[in-house]
Amino acid sequence: MKKLEKKIKLLGIDYDAKIFNNLRTIFALLLFLYLIFTVKTGYIIAPIIAIIFYILCEVIVIDVPLRKKNLEVEREGIDYISALLLNLKSGKNIKTSIKNSSRVIKGDLSKNFLKVLDDIKIGLTMEEALDDLGQRIPSIYLQNIIIDLKENTKYGTKIVDSIEWQLDAMEEHYEDIIIGKKKMLPIKLCLNTILCLAVMIVLLLYYIK
């Protein structure tokens, strides 16, 4: 349950994990009972389909949108962290670096970093505000960068080299995903073509009869 709650928070949706879990359990149970009483081999396929439905609910509703959000965050993060890094290298503190970077780079990630400054205004420490930020960002690279910022706030450690390394790793990861998507595009087009042809052949055979 804690893992599901963490995923929902990272996705940024206002939804209770217990309600989601209870709903998919109820629908999986209803599907199980329906197959048991309506299909001859229901006692065999009902549990299999019910389990698949239960798992797919989380994959389709939570995991797939979370992967999409992670990709978008990293795309924006490459520009935002580059700007943040320039400010830190020039000797500016974290607050000023966030403020300056958010003026130049706009988007959801920028808004999330600006919320750190807003949280500090309402009484949170920099460390607490950064900790809350880390719980809203799905990218492991950005989470590591946020940890570096927290370490700097707490102990005054040098973080420029570490952030630069995480930025390079994030850029490489993002490029690998984009290249992978481009490589898969011809296969997807081929599968769609085959599917369309199969549907046309089935319809043709149906009307010939």
N, C-alpha and C positions, 0 to 999 in steps of 0.2 A: 504493500500500500504506500509506503514512504517513497519508493521509486516512482510510482505513478503520480504521486503528489508533486514530486520534483519535476517530472516531465511536464505536467500541466502548468506549473509555475514558469518554467523555462519557455513554454509556448506562449505565455502571456494572456491566457484566457481565464476569465472569472468563472471557474467551475469547481464544484466539490468532487474530489476523487472518489469519495465513498458513494455519492449518488451515481456517478458514472459506472463504478464497479457493480453496484446493485442493479442498475438498469440493464447492463449487458448480461448479467447473470440471469435476470428474469426472462429476457428475450431468448437467451440460449436455452433455458429450461422449457419455455413455450414451444420453441422450434423442435426440441427433443420430443416433447409430448405429441406434437402435431405429426411428426414423422412416424412415431411409434404406432399411432392409431390409424394412419392413412396409407402407409406404405407396407407392402407385404414383408419386405426384408428390413423393416424399420428398426428392429432390435439390433441389427448389424450397423446400418448406416447412421441411425439417429445419434448415437454418442459421438461418432466421428465428426459429423457435420456440426453438431452443437459445439464441440471443442474448437473446431476450425473457426466457426462464427465468433466464439468468445475471444479467440486470439486476434482475429482479423479486425474486430472492433477497435482494439487499442492501436493496431498497426495503421489502419486507415484514418482514424479520427485523431490520433496523437502522434504516432511515429513519423508518418509521411509528411504532415505539415511541419513537424519539428525539424526534419532534415531540410525541408525547403527554407525554413526560417534561418537555420544555421548557415546555409549557403548565402542567403541574402545579407546576413549579419557579417560574414567573413568578407564578402565583396565590399561592403561599406567600411569594414574594419581596416582593410588594407590602406585606404585613403586616410581614415581618421587617425589610426595609430601612427602613420607616417607623419602627420601634422603634429600629433602629440609628442612624438619622439624629437622632432625638430625644436619644439619649445623646451623640452627637458634638456636637450643638448646645449641650448643657449643659456642654461642656468636658471630658468624659470621654475617656480614650485609647481606642485601638482594642481592646485586650484587654478592658478593662472593658465597653466598648460591646457587644462580642460576647457576653460572659458575661451581661450584663443582658438583652440581646435574646433570648438562647436560653432564659432562664428564663421569659420571657413567651410567646414564640412557639415552639410545638413542631412537629416535622415533619422531613422528610429534609434540607431546606435548613439548618435549625437544627443538625442533627447534623453536617452538612458544615462549618459554621462553627466548631462546637465542636471538630472534629478539628484545626483550626488551632491551638487552644490546647494540645491533646494533642501535636501535632507539635513545638511549641515546647518542651514539657516534656522530650521525648526528644532535644533537641539542635538542631533546625532553627531557623533565624532566622525572624523574622516574615515577611520578604520571601519566603523559600523556602517557608514554609507556605502563604502566600497564593497563590504561583505554582502550587503543587500543587492548591490549591482551585480555581483558575481552569480547570485541566485536567479537573475533574470536573463542572463546571457548564455545561450546554448553552446557556443564555440569553446572547445577546450583550450585553444590558443589564446583567445581573449580572456578566458578565466585565469590562465597562467599570468597574463599581463596584469590583470587586476590584483592577483596575489603579490606580484612584484611591487605594485604601487602601495599595497598595504604594508609590505615589508619596509619600504622606504619611509612610510608614515610612522611606523612603530620603532624601527631601529636606525633609520637614516642610511640604510645600505645603498650602494650604487646600483642602479637598475638599468642604465642605458644599454649596456651590452646585452643583458638578458632580454629586454624588450625587443632589441634589434634582432636577436636570434629567433624569438617567437614570431616576429613579423615576417621574417624570411620563410619560416616553416609554414606559416599560414598562407603566404602567397603561393608557395609550392603546392600545398594541399588544395587550394582553390583552383589552381591551374590544372592539376591532375583530374579534378572532378569535371571541369569544363571540357578537357580533352576526351575524357571517358564518355561524356554525353555526346560529343560530336562523333565519336567512333560508333556509338550505339544507334545513331540516327538512321543510317542506311538499313540496319537490321529491322528497326521499327517500321520504316517505310515498306520494306519487303514483306513483313508480317501483315501489315495493314492491307497491302495489295492482295496477298494470298487469301486473307479473310474475306475481302470484297468479292474476289473471284469465286470463292467457295459458296458464298451467299447467292451470287448470280447463277451458279450452276445448279444449286438446290432449287431455286425458284424456276429455272428453265425446265428442269426435270419434272417438277410438280405440275407445271402448266401443260407440258407435252402429254402427260398421262391423262 
